[in-house]
Amino acid sequence: MYPFLFVKWLHIVSSTVLFGFGAGTAWYFWNAHLTGNPALIARVGRMVVKADWIFTGTSGVVQPLTGLMLVHFLGYSLFEPWLIATYGLYLVTFACWIPVVWLQIRATRLAEASLISGVPLGTDYRRTMHMWFALGWPAFLSLMGVFWLMIAKPTL
């Protein structure tokens, strides 16, 4: 029973880190953006990108690994409809996360360039942040769906 409980604990903790850091870094980056202050945006952006790679990225790898282990421990088929829906939503999240990280890096670099040059943030920066914001919502909502599916395990 101990390996099962450890894997279950790791799965729950990594889901908390994945969701918590994802929402938290998005909150801080968006609020830095709202200030329009390139120095603040660049500083927060560097921290957000680092946190996304260290925490969100790591937990994003741990989640499917521990999830597959739990499926095995509990004797579920990998093709349960609720699991297939979970895989799909997780892929949507991942497909949004990759460009979101790239957009965070781009926005941070644009803010750094603005700071160095003294030229205000321009259209490229605003377009980058609009894309970042737009991609954040499907990722957020997909993870909410994954949480619901993990808890409810509905018959689909």
Secondary structure, 3 states (H helix, E strand, C coil): CHHHHHHHHHHHHHHHHHHHHHHHHHHHHHHHHHHCCHHHHHHHHHHHHHHHHHHHHHHHHHHHHHHHHHHHHHCCCCCCHHHHHHHHHHHHHHHHHHHHHHHHHHHHHHHHHHHHHCCCCCHHHHHHHHHHHHHHHHHHHHHHHHHHHHHHCCCC
